[in-house]
Amino acid sequence: MPNSSSLNEFLLLPFADTWELQLLHFSLFLGIYLAALLGNGLIITAVACDHRLHTPMYFFLLNLSLLDFAFISTTVPKSMANSLRDTRAISYSGCAAQVFLVAFLLGGEFSLLTVMAYDCYVAICRPLHYGTLMGSRACVIMAAAACASGFLNGLLHTANTFSIPLCQGNTVDQFFCEIPQILKLSCSDAYFREVGLLVLSVFLIFGCFVFIVLSYVQIFTAVLRIPSEQGRHKAFSMCLPHLAVVSLFISTSFFAYLKPPSISSPALDLVVTVLYTVVPPAVNPLIYSMRNKELKDALRKVILWAFFSSGNIAFALHK
């Protein structure tokens, strides 16, 4: 069996054995990927270009869209390329890059979702202090801290995972390089270090989850005290999308990493991993724009601008 020093590539899990099904996988992933790029790209453009959206909530939403954009681009294009080329291979350095980016972006996204919960809490429960607590400098610091925590998470997990001797082959039972699947290839008790680090990460994430839950308990208590129905509707419209995104992200990622080994199987692992790595970046823009009139108006302007710009370019070329 090869050890980690002699490995120069890993073999990823194929979605299908026949070319027709691989082409179907490519088409499905391409559709989801383009939807994610379009949705997140529109939100980034709308928030950046519309001065009415230059507020802390939309600043954090822009950063979340950037993370989603990067996250789905880390795993899906390689899987699509392998299906199209009928191969399973990924280089050792490419696998290490995937591990780092996935851990970095997952950690950064969860930290950012925690910051966004705090933003909702301050906006509804302490509105008189909102300008002081959520000033532009404070927002930049919180966003930078979220990215820094993700970067540290990625660095620790990548260094730890690839310092472990691997001698159980080079086949990774996942469509990208996922840490638990790489640990299955280890040949010594050294992998317990990474397992310990994963457990620590889970506890930190659980701490953030408790903070989010407590924030929303206070938010809902404050909202139910608002006398006007219009005020309650506006408050719910601001916070419910964030709660939906948090619930989707946490439920799928927790199940992926904490499900009992007795119910684990390659097919189930694959479905659950798709749910937490591919689905959230594609549906998050839809969730945030469904009940948000300001964002929908800004998105409509961006789409109309793009439509008329393309029309003018086509007219100029025709002349």
C-alpha positions in Angstrom: 0.0 0.0 0.0 1.3 3.5 -0.8 2.1 5.9 2.1 1.4 9.6 2.1 4.9 10.5 1.0 4.5 8.5 -2.2 0.9 9.5 -3.1 0.6 12.0 -6.0 -3.1 11.7 -6.5 -6.4 10.6 -5.0 -9.4 8.9 -6.7 -12.7 10.6 -6.0 -16.1 8.8 -5.8 -17.8 8.7 -9.2 -21.5 9.5 -9.3 -22.3 6.8 -11.9 -20.6 4.0 -13.8 -22.0 4.7 -17.2 -21.3 7.6 -19.5 -25.0 8.5 -19.9 -25.4 8.9 -16.1 -22.2 10.8 -15.8 -23.5 13.2 -18.4 -26.7 13.5 -16.4 -24.7 14.3 -13.2 -22.7 16.9 -15.2 -25.9 18.5 -16.4 -27.5 18.6 -13.0 -24.4 20.0 -11.3 -24.0 22.6 -14.1 -27.5 23.8 -13.6 -27.1 24.1 -9.9 -23.7 25.8 -10.2 -25.0 28.3 -12.8 -28.0 29.1 -10.5 -25.7 29.6 -7.6 -23.3 31.9 -9.5 -26.3 33.9 -11.0 -28.1 34.3 -7.6 -25.0 35.2 -5.6 -23.6 37.4 -8.4 -26.9 39.3 -8.6 -26.9 39.9 -4.8 -23.3 41.0 -4.8 -24.0 43.4 -7.7 -27.2 44.8 -6.2 -25.7 45.4 -2.7 -22.6 47.0 -4.2 -24.4 49.3 -6.6 -27.6 50.4 -4.7 -26.7 53.0 -2.0 -30.0 52.1 -0.2 -28.5 48.7 0.6 -25.3 50.1 2.1 -26.3 49.0 5.6 -24.8 46.4 8.0 -27.4 43.7 7.2 -26.7 43.9 3.5 -22.9 44.3 4.0 -22.9 40.9 5.8 -25.2 39.4 3.1 -22.7 40.5 0.4 -20.0 38.7 2.4 -22.1 35.6 2.7 -22.7 35.6 -1.0 -19.0 35.9 -1.7 -18.4 32.9 0.6 -21.1 30.9 -1.0 -19.7 31.8 -4.5 -16.3 30.5 -3.4 -17.6 27.5 -1.6 -19.6 26.0 -4.4 -16.7 26.8 -6.8 -14.3 24.8 -4.7 -16.0 21.4 -5.1 -18.5 21.4 -8.0 -16.4 22.4 -11.0 -13.8 19.6 -10.4 -16.6 17.0 -10.0 -18.2 18.2 -13.3 -14.8 18.1 -15.1 -14.2 14.6 -13.9 -17.6 13.4 -15.1 -17.1 15.0 -18.5 -13.6 13.6 -18.9 -14.6 10.2 -17.4 -11.9 10.3 -14.7 -11.8 10.2 -10.9 -8.3 11.6 -10.3 -7.4 14.7 -8.3 -3.8 15.7 -7.6 -2.4 15.5 -4.0 -2.0 19.3 -4.0 -5.5 19.8 -5.5 -6.9 17.6 -2.7 -5.0 19.6 0.0 -6.3 22.8 -1.6 -9.9 21.5 -1.5 -9.6 20.5 2.2 -8.2 23.9 3.1 -10.8 25.9 1.2 -13.8 23.8 2.4 -12.7 24.1 6.0 -11.9 27.8 5.6 -15.2 28.6 3.9 -17.3 26.5 6.2 -15.7 28.0 9.3 -16.0 31.5 7.8 -19.6 31.1 6.8 -20.7 29.8 10.2 -18.9 32.6 11.9 -20.6 35.1 9.6 -24.0 33.6 10.2 -23.4 34.1 14.0 -22.4 37.8 13.3 -25.6 38.2 11.3 -27.7 36.8 14.2 -26.1 39.4 16.4 -26.9 42.1 13.9 -30.6 41.0 13.9 -30.6 41.0 17.7 -29.2 44.5 18.0 -31.5 45.9 15.3 -34.7 44.6 17.0 -33.8 44.4 20.7 -31.5 47.4 21.0 -32.5 49.7 18.2 -31.4 52.9 20.0 -27.8 51.6 20.2 -27.7 50.1 16.7 -25.7 53.0 15.2 -23.1 52.7 17.9 -22.8 48.9 18.0 -23.0 48.3 14.3 -21.0 51.2 12.9 -19.0 50.7 9.7 -15.8 50.1 11.5 -17.4 47.5 13.8 -18.9 45.7 10.8 -15.6 45.5 9.0 -13.9 44.2 12.1 -16.6 41.5 12.6 -16.5 40.4 9.0 -12.7 40.3 9.1 -12.8 38.2 12.3 -15.2 35.8 10.7 -12.9 35.3 7.7 -9.8 35.0 10.0 -11.5 32.3 12.1 -12.3 30.4 8.9 -8.7 30.8 7.7 -7.3 29.5 11.0 -9.8 26.6 10.9 -8.7 25.7 7.3 -5.0 25.9 8.2 -5.2 23.7 11.3 -7.3 21.0 9.6 -5.3 20.9 6.5 -1.9 20.8 8.3 -3.2 18.1 10.7 -4.9 15.9 8.0 -2.0 15.8 5.6 0.6 15.2 8.4 -1.1 11.8 9.1 0.5 8.7 7.4 -1.9 7.3 4.7 -1.5 3.6 3.8 -5.1 2.4 3.0 -4.9 3.3 -0.7 -5.9 6.5 -2.3 -9.6 6.1 -2.9 -11.7 8.9 -1.3 -15.4 7.8 -0.9 -16.7 11.3 -1.7 -17.0 13.6 -4.8 -14.5 15.9 -3.2 -11.7 15.6 -0.7 -13.6 15.5 2.6 -11.6 15.2 5.8 -13.5 12.2 7.4 -13.1 10.2 4.2 -9.3 11.0 4.0 -9.0 9.9 7.7 -10.3 6.5 6.7 -7.1 6.0 4.6 -4.8 6.5 7.7 -2.7 3.6 9.0 -2.0 4.6 12.5 -3.6 6.1 15.7 -2.3 9.5 14.6 -5.7 10.3 13.0 -7.1 10.7 16.6 -5.4 14.1 16.6 -7.5 15.2 13.7 -10.6 13.6 15.2 -10.0 15.6 18.3 -9.7 18.8 16.3 -12.9 18.0 14.5 -14.6 17.4 17.9 -13.3 20.8 19.1 -14.6 22.5 15.9 -18.0 20.9 16.5 -18.1 22.2 20.1 -17.2 25.7 18.9 -19.9 25.5 16.2 -22.3 24.3 18.8 -21.4 27.3 21.0 -22.2 29.6 18.0 -25.4 27.7 17.5 -26.5 28.2 21.1 -25.7 32.0 20.8 -27.9 32.1 17.6 -30.7 30.3 19.4 -30.6 32.6 22.4 -30.5 35.6 20.2 -33.6 34.5 18.3 -35.4 33.7 21.6 -34.9 37.4 22.6 -35.7 38.6 19.0 -39.0 36.7 18.9 -39.9 37.9 22.4 -39.3 41.5 21.3 -41.1 41.1 18.0 -44.3 39.7 19.6 -44.4 42.8 21.8 -44.5 45.2 18.8 -48.1 46.6 18.8 -48.4 47.1 15.0 -48.9 44.2 12.6 -46.8 46.1 10.0 -43.9 46.4 12.4 -44.0 42.7 13.3 -44.1 41.8 9.6 -41.1 44.0 8.9 -39.1 42.5 11.8 -40.0 38.9 10.7 -39.1 39.7 7.1 -35.7 40.9 8.2 -34.8 37.8 10.4 -36.7 34.8 9.1 -34.5 34.4 6.0 -31.4 34.3 8.1 -33.0 31.8 10.4 -34.0 29.6 7.4 -30.4 29.7 6.1 -28.9 28.9 9.5 -31.3 26.0 9.9 -30.5 24.5 6.5 -26.7 25.0 7.0 -26.6 23.6 10.5 -28.9 20.6 10.1 -27.2 19.3 6.9 -23.6 19.8 8.1 -24.3 18.4 11.6 -25.9 15.3 10.2 -23.0 14.9 7.7 -20.4 14.9 10.5 -22.3 13.5 13.5 -24.5 10.8 12.0 -24.1 7.3 13.6 -21.7 5.0 11.8 -24.5 2.3 11.8 -26.5 4.3 9.3 -23.6 5.4 7.2 -23.3 4.2 3.6 -21.6 5.6 0.5 -24.9 6.6 -1.1 -26.2 8.3 2.1 -22.9 10.1 2.7 -23.0 11.4 -0.9 -26.6 12.7 -0.6 -25.9 14.4 2.7 -22.7 16.0 1.5 -24.5 17.3 -1.6 -27.1 18.8 0.7 -24.6 20.8 2.8 -22.1 21.7 0.1 -24.1 22.3 -3.1 -27.7 23.1 -2.1 -27.2 26.0 0.4 -25.1 28.3 -1.9 -27.8 27.8 -4.6 -30.8 28.4 -2.5 -29.5 31.1 -0.1 -30.0 34.0 -2.6 -33.6 32.8 -3.2 -34.3 32.6 0.6 -33.0 36.1 1.2 -34.8 37.7 -1.7 -38.2 36.1 -1.3 -39.5 38.3 1.5 -37.3 41.3 1.2 -38.8 44.1 -0.9 -35.7 46.4 -0.8 -33.5 43.6 -2.1 -36.1 42.5 -4.8 -36.3 46.1 -6.0 -32.5 46.3 -6.3 -32.3 43.0 -8.0 -35.0 44.1 -10.5 -33.0 47.2 -11.3 -29.8 45.1 -11.9 -31.6 42.7 -14.2 -33.2 45.5 -16.2 -29.9 47.3 -16.5 -28.2 44.1 -17.7 -31.1 43.5 -20.2 -31.0 47.0 -21.7 -27.2 47.0 -21.7 -27.0 43.8 -23.6 -29.7 45.1 -26.0 -27.8 48.3 -26.7 -24.6 46.2 -27.3 -26.4 43.9 -29.7 -28.0 47.0 -31.5 -24.6 48.6 -31.8 -23.0 45.4 -33.3 -25.9 45.0 -35.7 -25.4 48.6 -37.0 
